[in-house]
Amino acid sequence: MLTSVQPTYAERGNPKVEFEAQTIDDMIAAFMKEHRIPGMTLAIVQAPYIPRVVGYGVSDVEKGLLASPKTLWNAGQMTQAYTAVAIMQLVEADKMTLDDPVGKHVGDLPAEWQPLTVRQLMAHVSGTPDYTKQAAFNPAHEYKPGEVIALVKNVPLAFQPGTQVANSATDFFLLGLVVEKVSGLSYEAFVTKNQIERLGLKNTLFASALPGVKLEAVEKNDFKHKEFLSDPSYINPTEMATGYTEKDGKFVPVKRNSQSAWYADAAVLASAEDISLWDIGLAGNLLVSKKENREFLYNAVKLNDGTVVPAHCGWRFPGHKGLMDIEGHVSGFSCYLSRFTDKAELVCVTLCANKEGVDLTVLARLIAGAFNRKLGPPVGPKVMTCLESCYSVQTTVNRLEEFLKLKGVDIAARIDHAAAAKKKGMELRPTEVLIFGNPAVGTHLMLSRPSIALDLPLRVVVWQESDGTVWLGYHDVLDLVQRYGIADRADVVTLMRAGLAAASRHATVPY
């Protein structure tokens, strides 16, 4: 009998993993086709298990290398989470404190940087200018620390420390230098010893270690591996994925990101499975011993004025109990990890892709919903695109409105349904709709089919569910034009979809 299974784990082990009658394989295939992604690997954690690791497509287009469980991807800014763990390990070893000024450990810094504390750098409240956003930055160039600092040493702080949150690669670059100074080891050596080797990760490394990985020299357009026939170490090989951008409808390989260019902000290379193994190790005391120190890493930031920002150390914290997520975006790669850490759920989704600039958050939420319906969006993708917000309904709509106005988009109306219901003596959870548009863009659709004016301007709804989570939803512009039979405005549709996605993202996440 199976009656001994606890209700909260009722869906664990269910072999039918699908969301709204769509399998995970179908979701990913459709997503990769829509976003033109060469290759991707998915890993699922249901702690302490990793019941699914699967590759899709190719990790190298020209050589035909398959994306697989051992494929190495550049994890991008997910590296910040590894760096934050390294800092806390040094704090636990009583070698430093979170309130140490960075100038105590790192010399030759601009005067206004020196008093910035380790705590401020970890929280991204320092205001340091992001060196990766400078015109002279080259992600494939090998840098010395002084050369990185030179990129921004004459750029003033973006804001007074503690007054705002803004993700800056410079913050974690400096933290990497702190790790080196305090530990007496290189950043790479310290992370390797205290995280990679401690957890026994076989497919997590830095670029400097790639020459030691047994990579077969598969010829372009040959698609044939041969070494595995005589050397078992080449069976199910570890291979570094090639990163791509897209130009004129074609995949264009990007130059390999250099380790020194991204350093402690975005230099970790890992398989999706190893990211998941690291994720499981993060749950207990294997990496950070004390519970209060783990809780510090994964709690929201409080600004000087008391404002709480739902983010820390690269992580973001939507309202769903126990949910935290983190992204990685560098040249050629997009990665994402979401962790549902509540004891009743314990599901984590890792996605790695070899195309830059891909937002994997919505796909990951649908995949999580396939393993536990409560983890998916409250409304399926056939109805609308949904994103969970890190903010309240009012703040989410405020952020959306501010972003749209900044982009020159006209706000037609803001409707507070809960306030309207209250006037009639009824109660409704916070629910607002923002109606907006840009006639210079949307008019093209009405010229093709005037009746589409019924659904223009565009609108976004933001509402609160009974569990307190806040969601933003909108109808896909592509679905809209297809419903009206418009087939001659692909350029307009692409522009509108990108704008809507960017606005929704800004509204729902801190960075």
C-alpha positions in Angstrom: 0.0 0.0 0.0 1.1 3.6 -0.6 -0.9 5.2 2.1 2.3 5.9 4.1 3.3 8.6 1.6 2.9 12.0 3.1 0.4 14.3 1.4 3.0 17.0 0.8 5.0 14.6 -1.2 2.1 13.1 -3.1 3.5 14.2 -6.4 7.0 12.9 -5.9 7.7 10.0 -8.1 4.8 10.6 -10.4 6.0 9.4 -13.8 3.6 11.7 -15.6 5.4 15.0 -15.6 3.4 17.5 -17.6 1.8 20.9 -17.1 -1.6 21.8 -18.6 -1.4 18.6 -20.7 2.1 19.5 -22.2 5.1 17.4 -21.4 8.4 18.9 -20.4 10.0 17.6 -23.7 7.3 19.4 -25.7 7.7 22.6 -23.6 11.4 22.7 -24.2 11.2 21.8 -27.9 8.7 24.5 -28.5 10.7 27.0 -26.5 14.0 26.2 -28.3 12.2 26.5 -31.7 10.6 29.9 -30.8 13.9 31.3 -29.4 16.2 29.6 -31.8 18.4 27.9 -29.2 21.0 25.5 -30.5 21.3 23.4 -27.3 20.1 23.1 -23.8 20.4 20.9 -20.7 17.8 20.5 -18.0 18.4 19.1 -14.5 15.7 18.6 -11.9 16.3 18.3 -8.2 13.8 16.7 -5.8 16.2 16.7 -2.9 18.2 14.7 -2.2 17.6 13.2 -5.7 18.3 14.4 -9.2 15.6 12.4 -11.0 16.1 14.0 -14.4 19.1 15.3 -16.3 18.5 15.6 -20.1 20.1 17.3 -23.0 18.4 18.8 -26.0 19.9 19.9 -29.3 23.6 20.5 -29.9 26.3 22.2 -27.8 28.3 22.9 -31.0 26.5 23.6 -34.2 29.4 23.1 -36.6 30.7 19.9 -35.0 27.3 18.5 -34.1 28.2 17.8 -30.5 25.1 16.9 -28.5 24.0 18.8 -25.4 24.2 16.2 -22.7 24.3 15.8 -18.9 28.1 16.4 -18.8 28.1 19.4 -21.2 29.9 22.4 -19.7 28.1 25.8 -19.9 29.3 29.2 -18.7 27.0 29.7 -15.7 27.4 33.5 -15.9 26.4 35.5 -12.8 25.3 32.4 -11.0 29.0 32.5 -10.1 28.0 35.2 -7.6 26.3 32.5 -5.5 29.6 30.6 -5.4 31.5 33.7 -4.4 29.0 34.5 -1.7 29.5 31.1 -0.2 33.3 31.6 -0.4 33.0 34.8 1.6 30.9 33.2 4.2 33.3 30.3 4.6 36.1 32.8 5.4 33.8 34.6 7.9 33.1 31.3 9.6 36.8 30.6 9.7 37.1 34.0 11.7 39.5 35.3 9.0 37.3 38.4 8.2 33.9 40.0 9.0 31.1 41.1 6.8 31.7 44.7 7.9 35.3 44.8 6.9 35.9 47.7 4.4 37.1 46.4 1.1 40.0 48.8 1.4 41.3 46.7 4.4 42.0 43.8 2.1 42.4 45.3 -1.4 44.8 48.1 -2.2 45.0 50.7 -5.0 41.3 51.3 -5.1 39.5 54.7 -5.8 39.1 56.6 -2.5 35.3 56.4 -2.5 35.4 52.6 -2.9 37.7 51.9 0.0 35.1 52.3 2.9 32.6 50.1 1.1 32.0 47.0 3.2 31.9 43.4 2.2 28.3 43.3 3.3 27.4 46.2 0.9 29.2 44.5 -2.0 27.4 41.2 -1.4 24.1 43.0 -1.4 24.8 45.1 -4.5 24.0 48.3 -2.6 27.5 49.8 -3.1 26.8 51.9 -6.1 30.1 50.8 -7.8 29.9 51.2 -11.6 29.7 47.9 -13.5 33.0 47.4 -15.4 31.3 44.9 -17.8 29.0 47.7 -19.0 31.8 49.9 -20.2 32.4 50.4 -23.9 36.1 49.2 -23.6 35.2 45.9 -21.9 36.0 42.9 -23.9 34.6 39.6 -22.5 37.2 37.5 -24.4 40.2 39.6 -23.3 42.6 38.4 -20.5 42.7 41.1 -17.8 44.9 41.8 -14.8 43.0 43.1 -11.8 44.4 46.6 -12.2 43.2 46.7 -15.8 39.7 45.8 -14.7 39.7 48.6 -12.1 41.0 51.0 -14.6 37.9 50.5 -16.7 35.8 52.2 -14.0 38.1 53.9 -11.5 37.2 57.4 -12.9 33.5 56.7 -13.1 31.6 58.0 -10.0 29.4 55.8 -7.8 26.0 55.3 -9.4 24.3 56.2 -6.0 25.1 56.6 -2.4 25.9 53.3 -0.8 22.9 51.7 0.9 20.3 53.7 -1.0 19.6 51.5 -4.0 20.2 48.0 -5.3 21.9 47.5 -8.7 23.6 44.3 -9.8 27.2 45.3 -10.6 30.0 42.9 -11.7 32.4 45.2 -10.0 31.0 44.3 -6.6 31.8 40.6 -7.0 35.1 41.3 -8.8 36.2 43.1 -5.6 34.8 40.2 -3.4 37.0 37.8 -5.5 40.0 39.9 -4.6 39.0 39.8 -1.0 38.8 36.0 -1.1 42.3 35.9 -2.5 43.9 38.3 0.0 42.2 36.7 3.1 42.7 33.1 2.1 46.1 33.3 0.6 44.9 31.3 -2.4 43.7 32.3 -5.8 39.9 32.7 -6.1 39.9 29.7 -8.4 41.9 27.5 -6.0 39.7 28.5 -3.0 36.4 27.8 -4.7 37.8 24.6 -6.1 39.0 23.3 -2.8 36.1 24.4 -0.6 33.2 23.9 -2.9 34.0 21.8 -6.0 36.2 19.2 -4.4 34.3 19.2 -1.1 31.1 18.2 -3.0 33.0 15.9 -5.4 31.8 17.8 -8.5 33.4 16.3 -11.6 32.0 18.8 -14.1 32.5 22.2 -12.5 35.7 24.1 -13.2 37.2 27.3 -14.5 38.6 28.0 -18.0 42.2 27.5 -16.9 41.3 23.9 -16.1 39.9 23.2 -19.6 43.2 21.9 -21.0 43.0 19.1 -18.5 39.6 18.0 -19.7 39.9 15.1 -22.2 38.1 16.7 -25.2 38.1 14.8 -28.4 39.1 16.7 -31.5 35.9 16.1 -33.5 36.2 17.6 -37.0 33.7 20.2 -38.2 30.9 18.6 -40.2 32.2 15.1 -39.3 30.0 14.6 -36.3 31.9 11.5 -35.4 33.4 10.6 -32.1 36.1 7.8 -32.4 38.2 7.8 -29.2 35.5 6.1 -27.1 36.0 3.0 -29.1 39.4 2.4 -27.5 39.4 4.7 -24.4 36.4 4.4 -22.0 37.1 7.9 -20.6 35.6 9.3 -23.8 32.3 7.5 -23.2 29.6 10.1 -22.4 32.3 12.8 -22.6 32.6 16.1 -20.8 32.6 18.8 -23.5 32.6 22.6 -23.4 29.6 24.1 -25.2 30.2 26.8 -27.8 28.3 30.0 -27.1 26.2 31.6 -29.8 24.6 34.9 -30.7 22.2 35.2 -33.7 22.7 37.5 -36.7 20.6 37.6 -39.8 18.9 34.4 -38.8 22.2 32.5 -38.4 24.0 31.2 -35.3 27.3 33.0 -34.9 29.8 31.5 -32.4 31.1 34.0 -29.9 34.7 34.1 -28.7 35.2 32.1 -25.6 34.7 34.2 -22.5 37.9 34.7 -20.6 38.2 33.7 -16.9 39.9 36.9 -15.9 37.3 39.1 -17.6 34.4 37.6 -15.6 36.3 36.4 -12.6 34.3 36.1 -9.3 31.2 37.5 -11.0 30.6 35.1 -13.9 33.5 32.7 -14.6 32.2 29.3 -13.3 31.8 26.6 -16.0 29.5 23.7 -15.0 27.2 21.1 -16.2 23.5 21.5 -15.3 23.8 18.3 -13.2 26.7 19.7 -11.2 24.9 23.0 -10.6 22.1 20.8 -9.2 24.5 18.8 -7.0 26.0 22.1 -5.7 22.4 23.3 -5.1 21.7 20.2 -2.9 25.0 20.8 -1.0 23.8 24.4 -0.4 20.8 23.1 1.5 22.6 21.8 4.6 25.9 22.5 6.3 28.2 21.0 3.7 29.3 24.4 2.4 28.2 26.9 5.0 28.1 25.5 8.5 25.9 27.7 10.5 22.2 28.1 9.8 22.2 31.8 10.5 24.9 32.3 8.0 23.0 30.5 5.3 19.9 32.5 6.2 22.0 35.7 5.8 23.0 34.8 2.3 19.4 34.1 1.2 17.4 36.9 2.8 16.3 40.2 1.3 18.3 43.4 1.5 17.2 46.3 3.7 18.3 49.7 2.5 19.3 52.7 4.7 15.7 54.0 4.7 14.2 50.6 5.7 13.0 49.7 2.3 13.2 45.9 1.7 14.5 44.8 -1.7 13.8 41.1 -2.4 17.3 40.2 -3.6 20.8 39.4 -2.2 24.1 38.0 -3.6 22.6 37.6 -7.0 19.6 35.7 -5.8 16.0 37.0 -6.1 13.1 36.2 -3.8 9.6 36.1 -5.3 6.6 35.8 -2.9 6.2 32.0 -3.2 7.3 30.6 0.2 10.9 29.4 0.0 11.4 30.3 -3.6 14.7 31.8 -4.7 16.2 32.1 -8.2 19.3 33.3 -9.9 20.3 33.9 -13.6 23.5 33.9 -15.6 24.0 35.9 -18.8 27.3 36.3 -20.5 28.3 36.3 -24.2 26.9 33.2 -25.8 25.2 31.7 -22.8 22.1 31.9 -20.7 21.6 29.9 -17.5 19.0 29.8 -14.7 18.4 28.1 -11.4 15.2 28.2 -9.3 15.0 26.6 -5.9 11.7 25.8 -4.1 13.2 25.2 -0.7 10.1 24.8 1.4 10.1 21.3 3.0 6.8 20.5 1.4 8.2 21.0 -2.1 12.0 20.7 -2.5 12.0 21.1 -6.3 14.8 22.9 -8.1 15.1 23.5 -11.9 18.4 24.2 -13.7 18.4 25.2 -17.3 21.5 26.0 -19.4 21.5 27.2 -23.0 24.2 28.2 -25.4 22.6 31.3 -26.7 22.9 34.7 -25.1 20.1 36.9 -23.9 17.5 34.2 -23.3 15.1 34.6 -20.4 14.5 31.1 -19.0 12.3 32.1 -16.0 8.9 31.4 -17.5 10.0 28.1 -19.0 11.5 27.0 -15.7 8.2 27.8 -13.8 6.2 25.7 -16.2 8.7 22.8 -15.8 8.4 23.1 -12.0 4.7 23.0 -12.4 5.0 19.6 -14.2 6.6 18.1 -11.0 4.2 19.8 -8.6 1.1 21.8 -10.0 1.3 24.2 -7.1 4.7 25.4 -8.3 3.5 26.4 -11.7 1.8 29.6 -12.7 -1.9 29.9 -11.5 -3.0 30.4 -15.2 -1.7 28.2 -18.0 0.3 29.5 -21.0 -2.7 28.9 -23.3 -4.5 31.7 -21.4 -1.6 34.1 -20.8 2.1 34.5 -20.1 2.6 34.7 -16.3 5.5 35.9 -14.2 5.6 35.9 -10.4 6.6 39.2 -9.0 9.0 39.9 -6.2 6.9 42.9 -5.2 3.4 43.8 -4.1 0.7 44.5 -6.7 1.0 48.2 -6.3 4.8 48.3 -6.5 4.8 45.9 -9.5 2.4 48.2 -11.4 4.4 51.3 -10.4 7.6 49.8 -11.7 5.9 48.7 -14.9 4.4 52.2 -15.4 7.7 53.9 -14.7 9.5 51.7 -17.2 7.0 52.2 -19.9 7.0 56.0 -19.5 10.8 56.0 -19.6 10.6 54.2 -23.0 8.1 56.8 -24.4 5.1 54.5 -24.2 1.7 56.2 -23.6 -0.3 55.1 -20.6 -4.0 54.9 -21.5 -5.4 53.9 -18.2 -4.6 52.3 -14.8 -7.5 50.4 -13.3 -7.6 49.4 -9.7 -10.3 46.7 -9.6 -9.9 46.1 -5.8 -10.6 49.8 -5.1 -13.6 49.8 -7.5 -15.0 46.6 -5.8 -14.6 48.3 -2.3 -16.7 51.2 -3.4 -19.5 48.7 -4.1 -19.1 47.1 -0.7 -17.2 44.0 -2.1 -13.8 42.6 -1.3 -11.3 41.7 -4.0 -7.7 40.9 -3.5 -5.3 43.5 -5.0 -5.8 43.5 -8.8 -4.8 46.2 -11.2 -4.7 46.5 -15.0 -2.4 48.8 -16.9 -3.4 49.7 -20.5 -0.7 51.2 -22.6 0.6 51.5 -26.2 2.8 53.2 -28.7 0.7 54.4 -31.7 3.9 54.5 -33.8 4.1 50.7 -33.4 0.6 49.4 -32.8 -1.0 51.4 -35.7 0.8 49.1 -38.1 -1.3 46.2 -36.9 -4.5 48.1 -37.2 -3.6 49.1 -40.8 -3.4 45.4 -41.5 -6.6 44.5 -39.7 -8.6 47.4 -38.2 -10.6 45.0 -36.0 -7.5 44.3 -33.8 -8.2 47.7 -32.3 -10.5 45.8 -30.0 -7.4 44.4 -28.2 -5.2 47.5 -28.5 -3.7 49.2 -26.7 -2.0 46.3 -24.9 -2.8 45.5 -21.3 -1.1 43.8 -18.4 -2.9 42.5 -15.3 -1.2 42.2 -11.9 -3.0 40.4 -9.1 -2.5 38.7 -5.8 -3.4 35.1 -5.3 -4.9 33.7 -2.1 -1.5 32.5 -0.9 -0.1 36.0 -1.1 1.9 35.5 -4.3 1.7 38.3 -6.8 1.5 37.6 -10.6 1.9 39.6 -13.7 0.1 38.3 -16.8 -0.4 39.3 -20.4 -1.5 37.9 -23.8 1.2 37.0 -26.2 1.2 39.5 -29.1 2.0 36.7 -31.5 -1.1 34.8 -30.4 -3.1 38.0 -30.8 -2.1 38.7 -34.3 -2.6 35.1 -35.3 -6.1 35.2 -34.0 -6.8 38.2 -36.2 -5.1 36.6 -39.2 -2.3 39.2 -39.5 0.7 37.7 -41.2 2.6 40.7 -42.7 3.9 42.4 -39.6 6.5 40.1 -38.2 8.8 43.0 -37.5 6.2 44.8 -35.5 5.3 41.7 -33.5 8.9 41.0 -32.7 9.4 44.6 -31.4 6.2 44.5 -29.3 7.0 41.1 -27.8 10.5 42.2 -26.8 9.2 45.4 -25.3 6.5 43.7 -23.4 8.9 41.1 -22.0 11.4 43.7 -21.0 8.8 45.8 -19.3 7.4 42.8 -17.4 10.8 41.7 -16.3 11.7 45.1 -14.9 8.4 45.2 -13.1 8.8 41.9 -11.4 12.4 41.4 -10.4 15.1 43.7 -8.7 17.8 42.8 -11.3 
